[in-house]
Amino acid sequence: MTTHEQTPTTPYGTPDAPRLAVRGEARLEVDPEIARIGITVTARGTDRRDALTHLTRRNTDVITLIKTYGEAVEHIETGAFSITPELTKRGKGERVRTYHGRVHISAELADFTALGELTTRIADHDLTHVDGPYWSLRPTSPAHRTARQQAVKEAVQRAREYAEALGTTLDALVELADIGTDHTPDYAYPAPPGMARAAFAGGPEATPALDLEPQRQSVYAQVNARFTMNPPQL
């Protein structure tokens, strides 16, 4: 009889081939790989065209500044854009008091030495608000693979300990289920609107660089494993 024929096809164990189901888990604390900042550029004007012109200029200035950091910036993305009229609160009819323009930009950096300087230089622009940094890992980070491997090793070790307690040994792995990995970014809490602008009002030359401490990231992996065991001698 071949080894394949000896392995039971039923999903449950038998006295001659008992089964053991265990769970393996792993949690790692690792350094972040990337940092994201969110930028909101605003403009106001009594004329729609003026508001749009100011917004376009400020948006271009911010993007140009970000691009001067070269390879330190891995990704730039422009998000929502809006021009919204504000109506007068008094008087008859619909009269526009002013126009509010807004555009959102996001930047992703892997060079944390440039992050503090870039953040404060952006915050020094008029009517510009910066959120972040938001620390994270790349989807392809080796930390995910390491966590999965450690979870499998823990499952095997746990199964061996149970088998040893029963006075037997493991025979074969019959199922391994990846429950999944989880990465919970540890976000920094951004300063309230206006604080960064008030702190750096001396122009780009006088703008000090923020001393930012990267926040460690948590990576979690979990697997379920089923083994057949040699019949224990109870």
C-alpha positions as CSV (number, residue, x, y, z in Angstrom):
1,M,0.0,0.0,0.0
2,T,1.4,3.4,-1.0
3,T,1.8,6.3,1.4
4,H,-0.9,8.2,-0.4
5,E,-3.3,5.3,0.2
6,Q,-2.5,5.2,3.8
7,T,-3.5,8.8,4.4
8,P,-7.2,9.0,5.3
9,T,-9.4,11.0,3.0
10,T,-12.0,11.9,5.7
11,P,-11.8,15.4,7.2
12,Y,-11.6,13.9,10.7
13,G,-9.1,11.7,12.4
14,T,-9.2,8.0,13.1
15,P,-7.7,5.9,15.9
16,D,-5.0,4.8,13.5
17,A,-4.4,8.3,12.1
18,P,-5.5,10.9,14.6
19,R,-5.6,14.5,13.5
20,L,-4.4,17.7,15.3
21,A,-5.5,21.2,14.5
22,V,-3.5,24.2,15.8
23,R,-3.2,27.9,15.2
24,G,0.0,29.8,14.7
25,E,0.4,33.6,15.2
26,A,3.1,36.1,14.9
27,R,3.3,39.8,15.6
28,L,6.3,42.0,14.6
29,E,7.2,45.5,15.5
30,V,9.3,47.0,12.6
31,D,10.5,50.4,11.4
32,P,8.2,52.2,8.9
33,E,9.3,52.2,5.2
34,I,7.3,55.2,3.9
35,A,5.7,58.4,5.2
36,R,2.8,60.2,3.7
37,I,1.8,63.8,4.1
38,G,-1.4,65.4,3.0
39,I,-1.4,69.0,1.8
40,T,-4.4,71.3,1.3
41,V,-3.9,74.4,-0.7
42,T,-6.6,77.1,-0.5
43,A,-7.3,80.5,-2.1
44,R,-10.0,83.1,-1.9
45,G,-11.2,85.9,-4.2
46,T,-14.2,88.1,-4.9
47,D,-13.9,87.0,-8.5
48,R,-14.0,83.3,-9.6
49,R,-11.1,83.8,-12.0
50,D,-9.0,85.5,-9.4
51,A,-9.6,82.7,-6.9
52,L,-8.7,80.1,-9.5
53,T,-5.6,82.0,-10.6
54,H,-4.3,82.2,-7.0
55,L,-5.1,78.6,-6.4
56,T,-3.3,77.4,-9.5
57,R,-0.2,79.4,-8.6
58,R,-0.1,78.1,-5.1
59,N,-0.7,74.6,-6.2
60,T,2.1,74.9,-8.8
61,D,4.5,76.3,-6.1
62,V,3.9,73.4,-3.7
63,I,4.3,70.7,-6.4
64,T,7.4,72.4,-7.7
65,L,8.9,72.5,-4.2
66,I,8.1,68.8,-3.6
67,K,9.7,67.8,-6.9
68,T,13.0,69.6,-5.9
69,Y,13.6,66.8,-3.4
70,G,14.0,64.3,-6.3
71,E,14.3,60.6,-5.4
72,A,13.4,61.3,-1.7
73,V,9.8,61.7,-2.9
74,E,8.5,58.4,-4.4
75,H,5.0,59.5,-5.3
76,I,3.0,62.8,-5.8
77,E,-0.8,62.7,-6.3
78,T,-3.4,65.5,-6.8
79,G,-6.7,64.7,-5.2
80,A,-10.0,66.7,-5.0
81,F,-10.3,70.2,-6.4
82,S,-13.1,72.6,-5.8
83,I,-14.1,76.2,-6.4
84,T,-17.1,77.1,-4.1
85,P,-19.0,80.4,-4.1
86,E,-20.0,81.9,-0.7
87,L,-23.3,83.8,-0.8
88,T,-24.1,87.0,1.2
89,K,-26.2,86.3,4.2
90,R,-28.3,89.4,3.9
91,G,-30.2,91.1,1.1
92,K,-32.5,89.8,-1.6
93,G,-31.4,87.5,-4.3
94,E,-28.3,85.3,-4.6
95,R,-25.2,87.4,-4.5
96,V,-21.7,85.9,-4.3
97,R,-19.6,87.4,-1.5
98,T,-16.4,85.5,-2.3
99,Y,-15.1,82.3,-3.9
100,H,-13.2,79.6,-2.1
101,G,-10.8,77.4,-3.9
102,R,-9.3,74.2,-2.6
103,V,-7.0,71.4,-3.9
104,H,-5.6,68.4,-2.1
105,I,-2.1,67.0,-2.7
106,S,-0.5,63.9,-1.2
107,A,3.2,63.0,-1.2
108,E,4.9,59.8,-0.3
109,L,8.5,59.8,0.9
110,A,11.0,57.1,1.8
111,D,13.8,59.4,2.8
112,F,12.9,60.5,6.4
113,T,15.8,62.9,6.6
114,A,14.2,65.1,4.0
115,L,10.7,64.7,5.5
116,G,10.9,67.2,8.3
117,E,12.4,69.9,6.1
118,L,9.9,69.4,3.3
119,T,7.0,69.4,5.7
120,T,7.9,72.7,7.3
121,R,8.8,74.4,4.0
122,I,5.3,73.5,2.6
123,A,3.6,74.7,5.8
124,D,5.4,78.0,5.3
125,H,3.3,78.7,2.2
126,D,0.3,81.0,2.5
127,L,-3.1,79.4,3.1
128,T,-1.6,75.9,3.0
129,H,-2.3,73.2,5.6
130,V,-0.2,70.1,6.1
131,D,-1.4,66.8,7.7
132,G,0.9,64.1,8.8
133,P,3.2,62.4,8.6
134,Y,1.4,59.1,8.3
135,W,3.9,56.2,8.7
136,S,3.4,52.9,6.9
137,L,4.9,49.9,5.2
138,R,4.9,49.0,1.5
139,P,2.5,46.2,0.5
140,T,5.6,44.3,-0.7
141,S,7.4,44.8,2.6
142,P,9.6,41.8,3.7
143,A,8.0,42.2,7.1
144,H,4.8,40.6,5.9
145,R,6.7,37.5,4.7
146,T,8.6,37.2,7.9
147,A,5.4,37.4,10.0
148,R,3.8,34.6,7.9
149,Q,6.8,32.4,8.2
150,Q,7.0,32.9,11.9
151,A,3.3,32.1,12.2
152,V,3.8,28.8,10.4
153,K,6.8,27.9,12.6
154,E,4.8,28.6,15.7
155,A,2.0,26.3,14.4
156,V,4.4,23.5,13.8
157,Q,6.1,24.0,17.2
158,R,2.7,24.0,18.9
159,A,1.6,20.9,17.1
160,R,4.8,19.1,18.1
161,E,4.3,20.1,21.7
162,Y,0.8,18.7,21.7
163,A,2.0,15.5,20.1
164,E,4.8,15.2,22.6
165,A,2.3,15.6,25.5
166,L,0.4,12.6,24.0
167,G,3.5,10.5,23.8
168,T,3.6,10.5,20.0
169,T,5.0,12.4,17.0
170,L,3.6,14.2,14.0
171,D,3.1,12.2,10.8
172,A,2.2,14.7,8.1
173,L,0.8,18.1,7.4
174,V,-2.6,17.8,5.7
175,E,-3.8,21.4,5.6
176,L,-2.4,24.9,6.0
177,A,-4.8,27.8,5.9
178,D,-3.6,31.4,5.7
179,I,-6.0,33.4,7.8
180,G,-4.3,36.6,6.7
181,T,-1.9,39.3,7.7
182,D,-2.7,42.6,9.2
183,H,-0.7,45.8,9.2
184,T,-2.1,48.6,11.4
185,P,-0.2,51.9,10.6
186,D,0.6,53.9,13.6
187,Y,-0.4,57.3,12.6
188,A,1.0,60.5,14.0
189,Y,-1.6,63.1,15.1
190,P,-1.3,66.2,12.9
191,A,-1.3,69.7,14.5
192,P,-4.6,71.7,14.4
193,P,-5.0,73.9,11.4
194,G,-3.0,77.1,11.6
195,M,-0.4,76.0,14.1
196,A,2.3,75.0,11.6
197,R,1.7,78.3,9.6
198,A,2.0,80.4,12.7
199,A,5.2,78.6,13.9
200,F,7.1,79.2,10.6
201,A,6.3,82.7,9.5
202,G,9.9,83.8,8.8
203,G,10.1,82.7,5.1
204,P,11.8,79.6,3.6
205,E,15.3,80.7,4.6
206,A,14.4,80.8,8.3
207,T,12.2,77.8,8.4
208,P,13.5,75.2,10.8
209,A,13.2,71.5,9.9
210,L,10.9,69.4,12.1
211,D,12.7,66.6,14.0
212,L,10.4,63.7,13.3
213,E,10.7,60.4,15.0
214,P,9.4,57.5,12.8
215,Q,6.7,55.4,14.6
216,R,7.1,51.6,14.7
217,Q,4.6,49.5,12.7
218,S,2.8,46.4,13.9
219,V,2.5,43.4,11.5
220,Y,0.3,40.4,12.4
221,A,0.0,37.0,10.7
222,Q,-2.2,34.0,11.5
223,V,-2.4,30.5,10.1
224,N,-4.4,27.4,10.9
225,A,-2.7,24.0,10.4
226,R,-3.9,20.4,10.5
227,F,-1.6,17.5,11.0
228,T,-1.9,13.7,11.2
229,M,-0.2,12.1,14.1
230,N,1.2,8.6,14.7
231,P,-1.2,6.7,17.0
232,P,-0.4,7.7,20.6
233,Q,0.3,5.0,23.2
234,L,-2.2,6.0,25.9
